[in-house]
Amino acid sequence: MEKPEKRGMIDTWLDKHRSLYTAATRHDFVVSIRDGSVDLSSFKTWLGQDYLFVRGFVPFVANVLIRACKESGVTSDMEVVLGGLASLNDEIEWFKSEGSKWSVDFSTVVAQKANQEYRRFLEAMMSSEVEYSVVMTAFWAIEAVYQESFAHCLEEGNKTPAELTGACNRWGNDGFKQYCLSVKSIAERCLENASGEALAEAEDVLVRVLEHEVAFWEMSRGGQ
Ligand SMILES: Cc1ncc(CN)c(N)n1
């Protein structure tokens, strides 16, 4: 049986920003995968843009890893983040094989505005001025949106096209869910000891991640 989750700051903020969280995790693009009506050119646009995003996400996670080693004081933080970084290695390989499968040539894909802005946000999060608790909150939110979105495409009653279940399994699988819960507990533990200023910043960063995720899904509407 799964352990009941302890409610902390993140759950409080998710309640407060519920409609934005729903917009990020139940976007029309995700719902269209689940109900089978997805336009494949939208999927290809998402694939190309996400490949570029993930390449920018790697240095962000590497920076989280360094901070987990140096600042956390809890040895298991490093192991959790290292696991995330290792799975990004597989993820990049997966993107490359999907790129060939769908004939998306990543060398010609240009990052759209929403992608550029999200990547700029990640770069800002890599500054040593941003507190560890704030970075961890951002890290959790980025991973959790994908986990919740793609798990929805695998829930009972889905009509997800067979050729897209690989993508849904990548982030919707139970192992990824457990990993997100581990990142969430790290963030919650750090937030328990954070100053009022850091708490306000972490809430703001959470909202900004959700807005970036909505804008990211929106790019898929343009097709290719
Ligand atoms: C835009 C986005 N957000 C989150 C993830 C999950 N790492 C992703 N691949 N792309």
The ligand as a Gaussian input file, in Angstrom:
#p B3LYP/6-31G(d) Opt

LIG

0 1
 C        8.555000      21.126000     -21.110000
 C        8.956000      19.922000     -20.296000
 N        8.665000      19.900000     -18.972000
 C        9.073000      18.806000     -18.243000
 C        9.736000      17.757000     -18.803000
 C       10.089000      16.572000     -17.988000
 N       11.467000      16.493000     -17.727000
 C       10.004000      17.839000     -20.154000
 N       10.642000      16.860000     -20.814000
 N        9.598000      18.937000     -20.923000

